Amino acid sequence: MNINLTKVGATYETKREAYYGKTVEQLDLLYHDITNDKLGEDAKTSDFYLARKAVKDKFPKP
Amino acid sequence: MSIHHIFYTSNKDITWSTITEPSAQIIQEQENAHGYSYIELDCPETPIGEKYYINETEDGLLEFSTFVPSFTDFNPEIDDVVTVTGLPEGTIVSLDNVFMGTMEDTTLTFTATDAGGFKISFTKNRYYKYDIHIIVQRYGE
């Protein structure tokens, strides 16, 4: 016997929300897309990119 | 231990009891009006019908059984499957107080379809009710 753990009133929005990664992870994906020129060279001058890059530069990955 | 005077159904379910010895007239009336049988037993505590029943040979008390299930996970992620073992056939399964079905064998699984908390309940005749919560985590949490 199998039972699906389903919420009454669940919608496509709540289902999608549960599948999305954490916000910080999603933003990191965006950051790396910019770094890899997938969103154009200008994106590297955006406030979002520069602010995130500043943090990464301050605390570089060991 | 103390002596209790117990009235019970043909299914051996206890309907009521008293520490005061009932008269022969009361015993007869209970049988005529309700079909209740009577027994006098030395009991460790008040033999309530929510905890005890009369044994097959009608000479003693039996206490309800306790569910002892084992869960593979209490905090699954979306799409994970939780397997439950140790439940007897005939266990009634409820999810958030909604009846889901009666187990025809001893196999039970839950598929984590939505995120959030879920109350799972197991009931069965002459078993203590069993409640537990499973928290399904969002993907990647």
N, CA and C atoms of all chains as a GROMACS GRO file, in nm:
protein
  609
    1MET      N    1   0.086  -0.118   0.000
    1MET     CA    2   0.000   0.000   0.000
    1MET      C    3   0.090   0.124   0.000
    2ASN      N    4   0.066   0.211  -0.098
    2ASN     CA    5   0.142   0.337  -0.102
    2ASN      C    6   0.046   0.454  -0.087
    3ILE      N    7   0.090   0.552  -0.012
    3ILE     CA    8   0.011   0.674   0.008
    3ILE      C    9   0.098   0.794  -0.030
    4ASN      N   10   0.044   0.880  -0.113
    4ASN     CA   11   0.115   1.002  -0.147
    4ASN      C   12   0.095   1.107  -0.038
    5LEU      N   13   0.203   1.165   0.009
    5LEU     CA   14   0.194   1.272   0.109
    5LEU      C   15   0.164   1.401   0.034
    6THR      N   16   0.035   1.427   0.019
    6THR     CA   17  -0.011   1.541  -0.060
    6THR      C   18  -0.086   1.638   0.028
    7LYS      N   19  -0.060   1.766   0.007
    7LYS     CA   20  -0.129   1.869   0.083
    7LYS      C   21  -0.260   1.907   0.016
    8VAL      N   22  -0.365   1.914   0.097
    8VAL     CA   23  -0.492   1.964   0.044
    8VAL      C   24  -0.473   2.110   0.006
    9GLY      N   25  -0.515   2.145  -0.113
    9GLY     CA   26  -0.502   2.285  -0.156
    9GLY      C   27  -0.368   2.316  -0.221
   10ALA      N   28  -0.286   2.213  -0.241
   10ALA     CA   29  -0.157   2.237  -0.308
   10ALA      C   30  -0.183   2.283  -0.452
   11THR      N   31  -0.107   2.380  -0.496
   11THR     CA   32  -0.122   2.432  -0.632
   11THR      C   33   0.009   2.416  -0.707
   12TYR      N   34   0.007   2.447  -0.835
   12TYR     CA   35   0.132   2.439  -0.912
   12TYR      C   36   0.236   2.532  -0.852
   13GLU      N   37   0.190   2.643  -0.793
   13GLU     CA   38   0.285   2.738  -0.735
   13GLU      C   39   0.356   2.679  -0.614
   14THR      N   40   0.277   2.615  -0.524
   14THR     CA   41   0.339   2.557  -0.404
   14THR      C   42   0.427   2.438  -0.443
   15LYS      N   43   0.383   2.364  -0.545
   15LYS     CA   44   0.464   2.249  -0.588
   15LYS      C   45   0.595   2.297  -0.649
   16ARG      N   46   0.589   2.402  -0.732
   16ARG     CA   47   0.712   2.455  -0.791
   16ARG      C   48   0.804   2.508  -0.682
   17GLU      N   49   0.745   2.579  -0.587
   17GLU     CA   50   0.825   2.639  -0.480
   17GLU      C   51   0.905   2.533  -0.405
   18ALA      N   52   0.841   2.416  -0.385
   18ALA     CA   53   0.908   2.310  -0.311
   18ALA      C   54   1.025   2.251  -0.389
   19TYR      N   55   1.017   2.262  -0.521
   19TYR     CA   56   1.123   2.203  -0.604
   19TYR      C   57   1.238   2.299  -0.629
   20TYR      N   58   1.211   2.430  -0.624
   20TYR     CA   59   1.320   2.525  -0.646
   20TYR      C   60   1.423   2.510  -0.536
   21GLY      N   61   1.549   2.532  -0.573
   21GLY     CA   62   1.654   2.530  -0.472
   21GLY      C   63   1.645   2.652  -0.383
   22LYS      N   64   1.734   2.658  -0.284
   22LYS     CA   65   1.736   2.775  -0.198
   22LYS      C   66   1.767   2.898  -0.283
   23THR      N   67   1.719   3.011  -0.237
   23THR     CA   68   1.741   3.137  -0.311
   23THR      C   69   1.890   3.162  -0.334
   24VAL      N   70   1.971   3.137  -0.231
   24VAL     CA   71   2.114   3.163  -0.243
   24VAL      C   72   2.175   3.075  -0.353
   25GLU      N   73   2.124   2.954  -0.367
   25GLU     CA   74   2.176   2.864  -0.470
   25GLU      C   75   2.132   2.909  -0.609
   26GLN      N   76   2.006   2.955  -0.617
   26GLN     CA   77   1.957   3.002  -0.746
   26GLN      C   78   2.033   3.126  -0.792
   27LEU      N   79   2.063   3.215  -0.696
   27LEU     CA   80   2.137   3.336  -0.731
   27LEU      C   81   2.279   3.302  -0.774
   28ASP      N   82   2.333   3.199  -0.712
   28ASP     CA   83   2.468   3.158  -0.750
   28ASP      C   84   2.471   3.103  -0.892
   29LEU      N   85   2.364   3.033  -0.929
   29LEU     CA   86   2.356   2.984  -1.067
   29LEU      C   87   2.354   3.102  -1.164
   30LEU      N   88   2.278   3.204  -1.128
   30LEU     CA   89   2.271   3.323  -1.212
   30LEU      C   90   2.407   3.391  -1.221
   31TYR      N   91   2.475   3.400  -1.107
   31TYR     CA   92   2.607   3.463  -1.104
   31TYR      C   93   2.703   3.390  -1.198
   32HIS      N   94   2.702   3.259  -1.192
   32HIS     CA   95   2.796   3.182  -1.276
   32HIS      C   96   2.757   3.190  -1.424
   33ASP      N   97   2.628   3.202  -1.452
   33ASP     CA   98   2.588   3.222  -1.592
   33ASP      C   99   2.643   3.354  -1.644
   34ILE      N  100   2.639   3.456  -1.559
   34ILE     CA  101   2.694   3.587  -1.600
   34ILE      C  102   2.845   3.575  -1.620
   35THR      N  103   2.910   3.510  -1.525
   35THR     CA  104   3.056   3.492  -1.534
   35THR      C  105   3.093   3.420  -1.664
   36ASN      N  106   3.009   3.325  -1.703
   36ASN     CA  107   3.037   3.246  -1.824
   36ASN      C  108   2.980   3.311  -1.950
   37ASP      N  109   2.946   3.441  -1.940
   37ASP     CA  110   2.902   3.520  -2.056
   37ASP      C  111   2.772   3.470  -2.120
   38LYS      N  112   2.692   3.399  -2.045
   38LYS     CA  113   2.566   3.351  -2.102
   38LYS      C  114   2.460   3.461  -2.109
   39LEU      N  115   2.484   3.569  -2.035
   39LEU     CA  116   2.385   3.678  -2.035
   39LEU      C  117   2.445   3.807  -2.092
   40GLY      N  118   2.554   3.795  -2.163
   40GLY     CA  119   2.614   3.912  -2.226
   40GLY      C  120   2.716   3.979  -2.135
   41GLU      N  121   2.810   4.050  -2.200
   41GLU     CA  122   2.921   4.111  -2.127
   41GLU      C  123   2.871   4.220  -2.032
   42ASP      N  124   2.766   4.292  -2.072
   42ASP     CA  125   2.715   4.402  -1.989
   42ASP      C  126   2.665   4.355  -1.852
   43ALA      N  127   2.620   4.231  -1.847
   43ALA     CA  128   2.567   4.181  -1.719
   43ALA      C  129   2.673   4.185  -1.609
   44LYS      N  130   2.798   4.182  -1.650
   44LYS     CA  131   2.907   4.185  -1.551
   44LYS      C  132   2.923   4.322  -1.486
   45THR      N  133   2.853   4.421  -1.539
   45THR     CA  134   2.859   4.554  -1.477
   45THR      C  135   2.733   4.580  -1.394
   46SER      N  136   2.642   4.482  -1.385
   46SER     CA  137   2.517   4.502  -1.311
   46SER      C  138   2.542   4.508  -1.161
   47ASP      N  139   2.456   4.578  -1.092
   47ASP     CA  140   2.469   4.590  -0.946
   47ASP      C  141   2.468   4.452  -0.880
   48PHE      N  142   2.378   4.366  -0.930
   48PHE     CA  143   2.369   4.232  -0.873
   48PHE      C  144   2.503   4.159  -0.882
   49TYR      N  145   2.560   4.161  -1.002
   49TYR     CA  146   2.685   4.086  -1.023
   49TYR      C  147   2.800   4.144  -0.941
   50LEU      N  148   2.808   4.276  -0.943
   50LEU     CA  149   2.920   4.340  -0.871
   50LEU      C  150   2.910   4.319  -0.720
   51ALA      N  151   2.787   4.327  -0.669
   51ALA     CA  152   2.769   4.308  -0.525
   51ALA      C  153   2.804   4.164  -0.485
   52ARG      N  154   2.762   4.072  -0.567
   52ARG     CA  155   2.790   3.932  -0.534
   52ARG      C  156   2.939   3.901  -0.552
   53LYS      N  157   2.996   3.959  -0.655
   53LYS     CA  158   3.139   3.936  -0.681
   53LYS      C  159   3.224   3.994  -0.568
   54ALA      N  160   3.178   4.108  -0.514
   54ALA     CA  161   3.253   4.172  -0.405
   54ALA      C  162   3.261   4.078  -0.284
   55VAL      N  163   3.150   4.012  -0.256
   55VAL     CA  164   3.150   3.918  -0.143
   55VAL      C  165   3.239   3.798  -0.172
   56LYS      N  166   3.229   3.749  -0.293
   56LYS     CA  167   3.312   3.632  -0.329
   56LYS      C  168   3.461   3.667  -0.326
   57ASP      N  169   3.494   3.788  -0.370
   57ASP     CA  170   3.635   3.829  -0.367
   57ASP      C  171   3.685   3.848  -0.225
   58LYS      N  172   3.593   3.896  -0.139
   58LYS     CA  173   3.632   3.919   0.000
   58LYS      C  174   3.658   3.787   0.073
   59PHE      N  175   3.576   3.687   0.038
   59PHE     CA  176   3.592   3.555   0.100
   59PHE      C  177   3.614   3.451  -0.009
   60PRO      N  178   3.734   3.447  -0.064
   60PRO     CA  179   3.759   3.353  -0.176
   60PRO      C  180   3.749   3.207  -0.132
   61LYS      N  181   3.708   3.124  -0.225
   61LYS     CA  182   3.698   2.980  -0.198
   61LYS      C  183   3.839   2.927  -0.170
   62PRO      N  184   3.863   2.857  -0.060
   62PRO     CA  185   3.998   2.810  -0.028
   62PRO      C  186   4.045   2.702  -0.128
   63MET      N  187  -0.390  -0.472   4.323
   63MET     CA  188  -0.497  -0.550   4.261
   63MET      C  189  -0.626  -0.534   4.342
   64SER      N  190  -0.735  -0.533   4.270
   64SER     CA  191  -0.864  -0.526   4.339
   64SER      C  192  -0.971  -0.592   4.252
   65ILE      N  193  -1.075  -0.636   4.318
   65ILE     CA  194  -1.182  -0.708   4.248
   65ILE      C  195  -1.270  -0.608   4.172
   66HIS      N  196  -1.291  -0.637   4.045
   66HIS     CA  197  -1.380  -0.556   3.962
   66HIS      C  198  -1.487  -0.648   3.903
   67HIS      N  199  -1.605  -0.592   3.894
   67HIS     CA  200  -1.719  -0.666   3.837
   67HIS      C  201  -1.743  -0.608   3.698
   68ILE      N  202  -1.725  -0.692   3.597
   68ILE     CA  203  -1.716  -0.644   3.460
   68ILE      C  204  -1.831  -0.699   3.374
   69PHE      N  205  -1.888  -0.610   3.295
   69PHE     CA  206  -1.989  -0.650   3.196
   69PHE      C  207  -1.928  -0.631   3.057
   70TYR      N  208  -1.949  -0.727   2.969
   70TYR     CA  209  -1.885  -0.722   2.838
   70TYR      C  210  -1.975  -0.785   2.731
   71THR      N  211  -1.944  -0.749   2.606
   71THR     CA  212  -2.024  -0.795   2.493
   71THR      C  213  -1.981  -0.934   2.447
   72SER      N  214  -2.054  -0.988   2.350
   72SER     CA  215  -2.018  -1.120   2.295
   72SER      C  216  -1.885  -1.113   2.221
   73ASN      N  217  -1.844  -0.991   2.182
   73ASN     CA  218  -1.712  -0.974   2.117
   73ASN      C  219  -1.600  -0.959   2.219
   74LYS      N  220  -1.635  -0.969   2.346
   74LYS     CA  221  -1.539  -0.958   2.456
   74LYS      C  222  -1.496  -0.814   2.484
   75ASP      N  223  -1.570  -0.719   2.430
   75ASP     CA  224  -1.541  -0.578   2.459
   75ASP      C  225  -1.605  -0.539   2.592
   76ILE      N  226  -1.528  -0.473   2.676
   76ILE     CA  227  -1.579  -0.432   2.808
   76ILE      C  228  -1.668  -0.309   2.791
   77THR      N  229  -1.787  -0.316   2.845
   77THR     CA  230  -1.878  -0.201   2.834
   77THR      C  231  -1.878  -0.118   2.964
   78TRP      N  232  -1.878  -0.185   3.076
   78TRP     CA  233  -1.867  -0.111   3.202
   78TRP      C  234  -1.826  -0.206   3.314
   79SER      N  235  -1.779  -0.144   3.423
   79SER     CA  236  -1.738  -0.225   3.537
   79SER      C  237  -1.761  -0.145   3.665
   80THR      N  238  -1.758  -0.216   3.775
   80THR     CA  239  -1.778  -0.152   3.905
   80THR      C  240  -1.702  -0.230   4.011
   81ILE      N  241  -1.665  -0.160   4.118
   81ILE     CA  242  -1.600  -0.231   4.228
   81ILE      C  243  -1.704  -0.278   4.330
   82THR      N  244  -1.827  -0.232   4.311
   82THR     CA  245  -1.936  -0.275   4.399
   82THR      C  246  -2.001  -0.399   4.339
   83GLU      N  247  -2.014  -0.502   4.417
   83GLU     CA  248  -2.071  -0.626   4.365
   83GLU      C  249  -2.216  -0.605   4.324
   84PRO      N  250  -2.248  -0.631   4.197
   84PRO     CA  251  -2.387  -0.612   4.151
   84PRO      C  252  -2.476  -0.726   4.199
   85SER      N  253  -2.603  -0.696   4.215
   85SER     CA  254  -2.696  -0.800   4.257
   85SER      C  255  -2.723  -0.895   4.141
   86ALA      N  256  -2.775  -1.009   4.172
   86ALA     CA  257  -2.811  -1.107   4.069
   86ALA      C  258  -2.914  -1.047   3.973
   87GLN      N  259  -3.000  -0.961   4.027
   87GLN     CA  260  -3.103  -0.897   3.944
   87GLN      C  261  -3.038  -0.806   3.838
   88ILE      N  262  -2.938  -0.728   3.878
   88ILE     CA  263  -2.869  -0.639   3.783
   88ILE      C  264  -2.798  -0.720   3.676
   89ILE      N  265  -2.732  -0.825   3.718
   89ILE     CA  266  -2.660  -0.909   3.621
   89ILE      C  267  -2.757  -0.966   3.518
   90GLN      N  268  -2.873  -1.011   3.567
   90GLN     CA  269  -2.973  -1.068   3.476
   90GLN      C  270  -3.030  -0.961   3.383
   91GLU      N  271  -3.054  -0.843   3.438
   91GLU     CA  272  -3.109  -0.733   3.356
   91GLU      C  273  -3.011  -0.693   3.247
   92GLN      N  274  -2.883  -0.687   3.279
   92GLN     CA  275  -2.782  -0.650   3.179
   92GLN      C  276  -2.776  -0.752   3.065
   93GLU      N  277  -2.795  -0.875   3.101
   93GLU     CA  278  -2.794  -0.980   2.999
   93GLU      C  279  -2.920  -0.972   2.912
   94ASN      N  280  -3.034  -0.954   2.978
   94ASN     CA  281  -3.161  -0.952   2.904
   94ASN      C  282  -3.172  -0.828   2.814
   95ALA      N  283  -3.130  -0.713   2.866
   95ALA     CA  284  -3.149  -0.587   2.793
   95ALA      C  285  -3.042  -0.565   2.687
   96HIS      N  286  -2.918  -0.606   2.715
   96HIS     CA  287  -2.807  -0.573   2.625
   96HIS      C  288  -2.728  -0.693   2.574
   97GLY      N  289  -2.752  -0.807   2.633
   97GLY     CA  290  -2.673  -0.926   2.596
   97GLY      C  291  -2.536  -0.927   2.660
   98TYR      N  292  -2.518  -0.846   2.765
   98TYR     CA  293  -2.387  -0.840   2.830
   98TYR      C  294  -2.364  -0.962   2.919
   99SER      N  295  -2.242  -1.011   2.912
   99SER     CA  296  -2.202  -1.116   3.004
   99SER      C  297  -2.135  -1.052   3.125
  100TYR      N  298  -2.118  -1.131   3.230
  100TYR     CA  299  -2.062  -1.078   3.354
  100TYR      C  300  -1.947  -1.166   3.400
  101ILE      N  301  -1.845  -1.098   3.452
  101ILE     CA  302  -1.732  -1.170   3.510
  101ILE      C  303  -1.676  -1.089   3.626
  102GLU      N  304  -1.622  -1.159   3.723
  102GLU     CA  305  -1.559  -1.095   3.838
  102GLU      C  306  -1.410  -1.127   3.830
  103LEU      N  307  -1.326  -1.021   3.825
  103LEU     CA  308  -1.182  -1.044   3.808
  103LEU      C  309  -1.101  -0.957   3.903
  104ASP      N  310  -0.986  -1.010   3.942
  104ASP     CA  311  -0.890  -0.934   4.020
  104ASP      C  312  -0.803  -0.857   3.921
  105CYS      N  313  -0.813  -0.722   3.920
  105CYS     CA  314  -0.749  -0.641   3.816
  105CYS      C  315  -0.643  -0.548   3.875
  106PRO      N  316  -0.540  -0.518   3.798
  106PRO     CA  317  -0.436  -0.425   3.844
  106PRO      C  318  -0.484  -0.280   3.848
  107GLU      N  319  -0.587  -0.249   3.770
  107GLU     CA  320  -0.644  -0.114   3.765
  107GLU      C  321  -0.786  -0.126   3.710
  108THR      N  322  -0.855  -0.013   3.702
  108THR     CA  323  -0.992  -0.016   3.650
  108THR      C  324  -0.990  -0.069   3.506
  109PRO      N  325  -1.064  -0.173   3.477
  109PRO     CA  326  -1.060  -0.235   3.344
  109PRO      C  327  -1.147  -0.160   3.242
  110ILE      N  328  -1.096  -0.048   3.194
  110ILE     CA  329  -1.174   0.031   3.098
  110ILE      C  330  -1.166  -0.032   2.958
  111GLY      N  331  -1.273  -0.011   2.884
  111GLY     CA  332  -1.284  -0.070   2.751
  111GLY      C  333  -1.191  -0.010   2.648
  112GLU      N  334  -1.130   0.105   2.681
  112GLU     CA  335  -1.035   0.168   2.590
  112GLU      C  336  -0.895   0.112   2.609
  113LYS      N  337  -0.881   0.018   2.700
  113LYS     CA  338  -0.748  -0.035   2.728
  113LYS      C  339  -0.747  -0.188   2.740
  114TYR      N  340  -0.860  -0.243   2.783
  114TYR     CA  341  -0.863  -0.388   2.807
  114TYR      C  342  -0.982  -0.452   2.737
  115TYR      N  343  -0.973  -0.583   2.718
  115TYR     CA  344  -1.086  -0.663   2.673
  115TYR      C  345  -1.074  -0.801   2.739
  116ILE      N  346  -1.180  -0.878   2.726
  116ILE     CA  347  -1.184  -1.009   2.791
  116ILE      C  348  -1.123  -1.114   2.698
  117ASN      N  349  -1.045  -1.205   2.752
  117ASN     CA  350  -0.980  -1.306   2.668
  117ASN      C  351  -1.080  -1.410   2.616
  118GLU      N  352  -1.032  -1.493   2.524
  118GLU     CA  353  -1.119  -1.590   2.455
  118GLU      C  354  -1.185  -1.687   2.552
  119THR      N  355  -1.110  -1.730   2.653
  119THR     CA  356  -1.163  -1.828   2.749
  119THR      C  357  -1.247  -1.761   2.857
  120GLU      N  358  -1.260  -1.628   2.848
  120GLU     CA  359  -1.345  -1.550   2.938
  120GLU      C  360  -1.312  -1.572   3.085
  121ASP      N  361  -1.180  -1.571   3.110
  121ASP     CA  362  -1.139  -1.584   3.250
  121ASP      C  363  -1.026  -1.487   3.285
  122GLY      N  364  -1.008  -1.388   3.199
  122GLY     CA  365  -0.901  -1.292   3.228
  122GLY      C  366  -0.906  -1.172   3.137
  123LEU      N  367  -0.820  -1.074   3.169
  123LEU     CA  368  -0.812  -0.950   3.090
  123LEU      C  369  -0.696  -0.958   2.993
  124LEU      N  370  -0.711  -0.892   2.879
  124LEU     CA  371  -0.600  -0.873   2.788
  124LEU      C  372  -0.589  -0.723   2.761
  125GLU      N  373  -0.465  -0.673   2.761
  125GLU     CA  374  -0.446  -0.531   2.731
  125GLU      C  375  -0.430  -0.511   2.581
  126PHE      N  376  -0.470  -0.393   2.532
  126PHE     CA  377  -0.454  -0.360   2.391
  126PHE      C  378  -0.307  -0.371   2.352
  127SER      N  379  -0.283  -0.396   2.223
  127SER     CA  380  -0.147  -0.404   2.172
  127SER      C  381  -0.098  -0.264   2.133
  128THR      N  382   0.033  -0.254   2.121
  128THR     CA  383   0.095  -0.127   2.084
  128THR      C  384   0.160  -0.140   1.947
  129PHE      N  385   0.136  -0.044   1.860
  129PHE     CA  386   0.206  -0.041   1.732
  129PHE      C  387   0.354  -0.012   1.756
  130VAL      N  388   0.440  -0.085   1.688
  130VAL     CA  389   0.583  -0.057   1.695
  130VAL      C  390   0.639  -0.048   1.553
  131PRO      N  391   0.601   0.059   1.481
  131PRO     CA  392   0.648   0.070   1.343
  131PRO      C  393   0.790   0.125   1.333
  132SER      N  394   0.857   0.090   1.226
  132SER     CA  395   0.988   0.148   1.196
  132SER      C  396   0.979   0.226   1.066
  133PHE      N  397   1.027   0.349   1.068
  133PHE     CA  398   1.025   0.435   0.949
  133PHE      C  399   1.168   0.450   0.896
  134THR      N  400   1.183   0.447   0.764
  134THR     CA  401   1.317   0.466   0.707
  134THR      C  402   1.359   0.611   0.716
  135ASP      N  403   1.264   0.705   0.731
  135ASP     CA  404   1.298   0.847   0.734
  135ASP      C  405   1.180   0.925   0.791
  136PHE      N  406   1.211   1.026   0.874
  136PHE     CA  407   1.105   1.114   0.924
  136PHE      C  408   1.111   1.252   0.857
  137ASN      N  409   1.220   1.278   0.785
  137ASN     CA  410   1.238   1.408   0.718
  137ASN      C  411   1.279   1.387   0.573
  138PRO      N  412   1.194   1.324   0.495
  138PRO     CA  413   1.230   1.298   0.355
  138PRO      C  414   1.230   1.426   0.273
  139GLU      N  415   1.297   1.420   0.159
  139GLU     CA  416   1.288   1.528   0.062
  139GLU      C  417   1.175   1.495  -0.036
  140ILE      N  418   1.133   1.596  -0.109
  140ILE     CA  419   1.034   1.575  -0.215
  140ILE      C  420   1.078   1.458  -0.303
  141ASP      N  421   0.984   1.373  -0.339
  141ASP     CA  422   1.003   1.256  -0.426
  141ASP      C  423   1.064   1.136  -0.354
  142ASP      N  424   1.111   1.154  -0.231
  142ASP     CA  425   1.163   1.038  -0.157
  142ASP      C  426   1.047   0.944  -0.120
  143VAL      N  427   1.080   0.820  -0.097
  143VAL     CA  428   0.980   0.722  -0.052
  143VAL      C  429   1.018   0.675   0.088
  144VAL      N  430   0.923   0.684   0.179
  144VAL     CA  431   0.943   0.637   0.317
  144VAL      C  432   0.878   0.500   0.331
  145THR      N  433   0.954   0.405   0.377
  145THR     CA  434   0.902   0.270   0.397
  145THR      C  435   0.876   0.246   0.545
  146VAL      N  436   0.761   0.191   0.575
  146VAL     CA  437   0.724   0.162   0.714
  146VAL      C  438   0.712   0.011   0.730
  147THR      N  439   0.779  -0.043   0.827
  147THR     CA  440   0.770  -0.187   0.855
  147THR      C  441   0.722  -0.207   0.999
  148GLY      N  442   0.680  -0.327   1.028
  148GLY     CA  443   0.640  -0.360   1.165
  148GLY      C  444   0.493  -0.340   1.195
  149LEU      N  445   0.415  -0.308   1.091
  149LEU     CA  446   0.271  -0.290   1.113
  149LEU      C  447   0.195  -0.418   1.078
  150PRO      N  448   0.091  -0.449   1.154
  150PRO     CA  449   0.014  -0.570   1.125
  150PRO      C  450  -0.085  -0.547   1.010
  151GLU      N  451  -0.120  -0.654   0.945
  151GLU     CA  452  -0.226  -0.650   0.844
  151GLU      C  453  -0.354  -0.598   0.908
  152GLY      N  454  -0.429  -0.519   0.832
  152GLY     CA  455  -0.555  -0.466   0.885
  152GLY      C  456  -0.541  -0.332   0.955
  153THR      N  457  -0.418  -0.277   0.954
  153THR     CA  458  -0.398  -0.146   1.015
  153THR      C  459  -0.467  -0.040   0.929
  154ILE      N  460  -0.542   0.048   0.994
  154ILE     CA  461  -0.609   0.158   0.925
  154ILE      C  462  -0.515   0.278   0.925
  155VAL      N  463  -0.492   0.333   0.807
  155VAL     CA  464  -0.397   0.443   0.794
  155VAL      C  465  -0.473   0.572   0.762
  156SER      N  466  -0.443   0.678   0.839
  156SER     CA  467  -0.503   0.809   0.814
  156SER      C  468  -0.392   0.911   0.792
  157LEU      N  469  -0.420   1.006   0.706
  157LEU     CA  470  -0.325   1.114   0.678
  157LEU      C  471  -0.395   1.246   0.708
  158ASP      N  472  -0.339   1.321   0.802
  158ASP     CA  473  -0.400   1.447   0.846
  158ASP      C  474  -0.549   1.426   0.880
  159ASN      N  475  -0.575   1.320   0.953
  159ASN     CA  476  -0.709   1.283   1.002
  159ASN      C  477  -0.807   1.243   0.892
  160VAL      N  478  -0.755   1.212   0.773
  160VAL     CA  479  -0.840   1.163   0.664
  160VAL      C  480  -0.806   1.017   0.638
  161PHE      N  481  -0.910   0.932   0.635
  161PHE     CA  482  -0.889   0.788   0.612
  161PHE      C  483  -0.826   0.764   0.476
  162MET      N  484  -0.717   0.688   0.473
  162MET     CA  485  -0.647   0.659   0.348
  162MET      C  486  -0.668   0.516   0.302
  163GLY      N  487  -0.694   0.426   0.397
  163GLY     CA  488  -0.715   0.287   0.359
  163GLY      C  489  -0.676   0.192   0.470
  164THR      N  490  -0.707   0.064   0.445
  164THR     CA  491  -0.674  -0.042   0.540
  164THR      C  492  -0.569  -0.132   0.476
  165MET      N  493  -0.463  -0.157   0.548
  165MET     CA  494  -0.353  -0.238   0.494
  165MET      C  495  -0.396  -0.382   0.476
  166GLU      N  496  -0.382  -0.432   0.353
  166GLU     CA  497  -0.418  -0.571   0.324
  166GLU      C  498  -0.301  -0.665   0.348
  167ASP      N  499  -0.181  -0.606   0.364
  167ASP     CA  500  -0.063  -0.686   0.402
  167ASP      C  501   0.021  -0.599   0.496
  168THR      N  502   0.147  -0.630   0.509
  168THR     CA  503   0.229  -0.555   0.605
  168THR      C  504   0.321  -0.454   0.536
  169THR      N  505   0.292  -0.426   0.409
  169THR     CA  506   0.377  -0.333   0.333
  169THR      C  507   0.312  -0.196   0.328
  170LEU      N  508   0.387  -0.094   0.370
  170LEU     CA  509   0.336   0.042   0.364
  170LEU      C  510   0.447   0.137   0.323
  171THR      N  511   0.418   0.220   0.223
  171THR     CA  512   0.514   0.323   0.182
  171THR      C  513   0.441   0.456   0.168
  172PHE      N  514   0.517   0.562   0.188
  172PHE     CA  515   0.466   0.699   0.166
  172PHE      C  516   0.557   0.765   0.063
  173THR      N  517   0.497   0.824  -0.038
  173THR     CA  518   0.574   0.900  -0.136
  173THR      C  519   0.559   1.048  -0.105
  174ALA      N  520   0.673   1.114  -0.085
  174ALA     CA  521   0.672   1.256  -0.049
  174ALA      C  522   0.640   1.339  -0.173
  175THR      N  523   0.515   1.376  -0.186
  175THR     CA  524   0.468   1.446  -0.306
  175THR      C  525   0.468   1.598  -0.286
  176ASP      N  526   0.427   1.643  -0.168
  176ASP     CA  527   0.427   1.786  -0.138
  176ASP      C  528   0.513   1.811  -0.014
  177ALA      N  529   0.567   1.931  -0.006
  177ALA     CA  530   0.648   1.968   0.111
  177ALA      C  531   0.556   2.007   0.228
  178GLY      N  532   0.609   1.993   0.349
  178GLY     CA  533   0.533   2.034   0.466
  178GLY      C  534   0.521   1.923   0.569
  179GLY      N  535   0.442   1.950   0.672
  179GLY     CA  536   0.423   1.853   0.779
  179GLY      C  537   0.299   1.768   0.757
  180PHE      N  538   0.310   1.641   0.789
  180PHE     CA  539   0.198   1.548   0.773
  180PHE      C  540   0.180   1.467   0.901
  181LYS      N  541   0.056   1.458   0.946
  181LYS     CA  542   0.025   1.374   1.062
  181LYS      C  543  -0.024   1.239   1.012
  182ILE      N  544   0.045   1.136   1.051
  182ILE     CA  545   0.008   1.001   1.010
  182ILE      C  546  -0.043   0.925   1.132
  183SER      N  547  -0.157   0.859   1.117
  183SER     CA  548  -0.217   0.786   1.229
  183SER      C  549  -0.242   0.642   1.191
  184PHE      N  550  -0.215   0.554   1.285
  184PHE     CA  551  -0.246   0.412   1.268
  184PHE      C  552  -0.348   0.371   1.374
  185THR      N  553  -0.453   0.302   1.331
  185THR     CA  554  -0.551   0.250   1.426
  185THR      C  555  -0.585   0.107   1.387
  186LYS      N  556  -0.629   0.033   1.483
  186LYS     CA  557  -0.673  -0.106   1.462
  186LYS      C  558  -0.745  -0.149   1.588
  187ASN      N  559  -0.843  -0.233   1.570
  187ASN     CA  560  -0.918  -0.281   1.684
  187ASN      C  561  -0.825  -0.344   1.787
  188ARG      N  562  -0.839  -0.302   1.912
  188ARG     CA  563  -0.761  -0.353   2.024
  188ARG      C  564  -0.612  -0.318   2.015
  189TYR      N  565  -0.584  -0.209   1.947
  189TYR     CA  566  -0.451  -0.149   1.947
  189TYR      C  567  -0.465  -0.006   1.996
  190TYR      N  568  -0.363   0.042   2.066
  190TYR     CA  569  -0.359   0.184   2.101
  190TYR      C  570  -0.334   0.265   1.974
  191LYS      N  571  -0.401   0.378   1.964
  191LYS     CA  572  -0.381   0.465   1.847
  191LYS      C  573  -0.237   0.513   1.845
  192TYR      N  574  -0.183   0.526   1.724
  192TYR     CA  575  -0.044   0.569   1.708
  192TYR      C  576  -0.041   0.687   1.613
  193ASP      N  577   0.016   0.799   1.657
  193ASP     CA  578   0.030   0.919   1.573
  193ASP      C  579   0.177   0.955   1.558
  194ILE      N  580   0.212   1.002   1.441
  194ILE     CA  581   0.349   1.048   1.419
  194ILE      C  582   0.348   1.156   1.310
  195HIS      N  583   0.448   1.243   1.316
  195HIS     CA  584   0.457   1.349   1.216
  195HIS      C  585   0.578   1.327   1.126
  196ILE      N  586   0.554   1.347   0.998
  196ILE     CA  587   0.663   1.342   0.900
  196ILE      C  588   0.672   1.482   0.838
  197ILE      N  589   0.794   1.532   0.830
  197ILE     CA  590   0.815   1.663   0.768
  197ILE      C  591   0.885   1.642   0.635
  198VAL      N  592   0.816   1.673   0.528
  198VAL     CA  593   0.876   1.663   0.394
  198VAL      C  594   0.947   1.794   0.363
  199GLN      N  595   1.076   1.782   0.338
  199GLN     CA  596   1.155   1.902   0.314
  199GLN      C  597   1.149   1.943   0.167
  200ARG      N  598   1.163   2.073   0.147
  200ARG     CA  599   1.172   2.122   0.010
  200ARG      C  600   1.296   2.064  -0.056
  201TYR      N  601   1.293   2.058  -0.186
  201TYR     CA  602   1.406   2.005  -0.261
  201TYR      C  603   1.531   2.088  -0.230
  202GLY      N  604   1.640   2.020  -0.198
  202GLY     CA  605   1.766   2.089  -0.174
  202GLY      C  606   1.783   2.148  -0.036
  203GLU      N  607   1.685   2.131   0.052
  203GLU     CA  608   1.696   2.190   0.185
  203GLU      C  609   1.792   2.109   0.272
   0.00000   0.00000   0.00000
